[in-house]
Amino acid sequence: MITSNDPDPRPLAVLTDTDISQAVADGRNLEETRISQLPARDPVVVAPETDVVSAARTMLLHRIHHLPVVDGGRLVGIVDLSDLCAPMLGG
C-alpha cells in the first residue's frame, strides 16, 4: 500500500507482487526502479461498514486481491481475499 505522508494517511496506490513481476519481465533493474515509475492505479476502496460479501464482490469485479479500508479518506486497514473467505465459509 502506498500512502500519502499526511498525519492521516490516504491510500494512493496498491503495489502488488504482480507489479514487481511485470517490472522484472519488462527487464527493469529493480535496484534502479522507483515505485513512482511503476504504473499507479487509484485504489478501489471500501468503508469499515462494508459487509464481507460486498467486499468480496468488489474484489472479484475489479479483479483485485487487496482491498484498502478507508474511513473519511483515511486508511484504517487492508483486507485480502483470504481474510474474506473464512467468514463466508463459516470459519
VOTORVO-15616 format. One record per residue (C-alpha): x, y, z; residue in three letters; chain. Coordinates in steps of 0.5 Angstrom, whole numbers, plus 500, padded with zeros to 3 digits. Layout:
MARSE    X    Y    Z  segu  keza
MARSE    X    Y    Z   ALA     A
...
// end
This chain:
MARSE    X    Y    Z  segu  keza
MARSE  500  500  500   MET     A
MARSE  503  507  498   ILE     A
MARSE  500  512  502   THR     A
MARSE  501  520  503   SER     A
MARSE  505  523  508   ASN     A
MARSE  499  526  512   ASP     A
MARSE  498  525  519   PRO     A
MARSE  492  521  517   ASP     A
MARSE  495  517  511   PRO     A
MARSE  491  517  505   ARG     A
MARSE  492  511  500   PRO     A
MARSE  495  513  493   LEU     A
MARSE  496  506  490   ALA     A
MARSE  497  499  492   VAL     A
MARSE  503  496  490   LEU     A
MARSE  503  488  489   THR     A
MARSE  507  482  487   ASP     A
MARSE  504  482  480   THR     A
MARSE  507  490  479   ASP     A
MARSE  514  487  481   ILE     A
MARSE  514  481  477   SER     A
MARSE  512  485  471   GLN     A
MARSE  517  490  472   ALA     A
MARSE  522  484  472   VAL     A
MARSE  519  481  466   ALA     A
MARSE  520  488  463   ASP     A
MARSE  527  488  464   GLY     A
MARSE  528  493  469   ARG     A
MARSE  533  493  474   ASN     A
MARSE  529  493  481   LEU     A
MARSE  535  497  485   GLU     A
MARSE  534  503  480   GLU     A
MARSE  527  503  479   THR     A
MARSE  523  507  484   ARG     A
MARSE  516  506  486   ILE     A
MARSE  514  512  482   SER     A
MARSE  516  509  476   GLN     A
MARSE  511  503  476   LEU     A
MARSE  504  504  474   PRO     A
MARSE  500  507  479   ALA     A
MARSE  492  506  480   ARG     A
MARSE  487  510  484   ASP     A
MARSE  486  504  489   PRO     A
MARSE  479  501  490   VAL     A
MARSE  477  502  497   VAL     A
MARSE  471  500  502   VAL     A
MARSE  469  503  508   ALA     A
MARSE  469  500  515   PRO     A
MARSE  462  498  515   GLU     A
MARSE  462  494  508   THR     A
MARSE  460  487  509   ASP     A
MARSE  464  481  508   VAL     A
MARSE  460  479  501   VAL     A
MARSE  460  486  498   SER     A
MARSE  468  487  500   ALA     A
MARSE  469  480  496   ALA     A
MARSE  464  482  490   ARG     A
MARSE  468  489  490   THR     A
MARSE  475  485  489   MET     A
MARSE  472  480  484   LEU     A
MARSE  469  486  480   LEU     A
MARSE  476  489  480   HIS     A
MARSE  480  483  479   ARG     A
MARSE  484  485  486   ILE     A
MARSE  487  481  491   HIS     A
MARSE  488  487  496   HIS     A
MARSE  482  492  499   LEU     A
MARSE  484  498  503   PRO     A
MARSE  479  500  508   VAL     A
MARSE  478  508  509   VAL     A
MARSE  474  512  514   ASP     A
MARSE  473  519  512   GLY     A
MARSE  479  519  507   GLY     A
MARSE  484  516  512   ARG     A
MARSE  487  509  511   LEU     A
MARSE  485  505  517   VAL     A
MARSE  486  498  514   GLY     A
MARSE  487  493  509   ILE     A
MARSE  484  486  507   VAL     A
MARSE  486  481  502   ASP     A
MARSE  482  475  499   LEU     A
MARSE  484  470  505   SER     A
MARSE  481  475  510   ASP     A
MARSE  474  475  507   LEU     A
MARSE  474  467  505   CYS     A
MARSE  474  465  512   ALA     A
MARSE  468  469  515   PRO     A
MARSE  464  467  508   MET     A
MARSE  466  459  509   LEU     A
MARSE  464  460  517   GLY     A
MARSE  471  459  519   GLY     A
// end
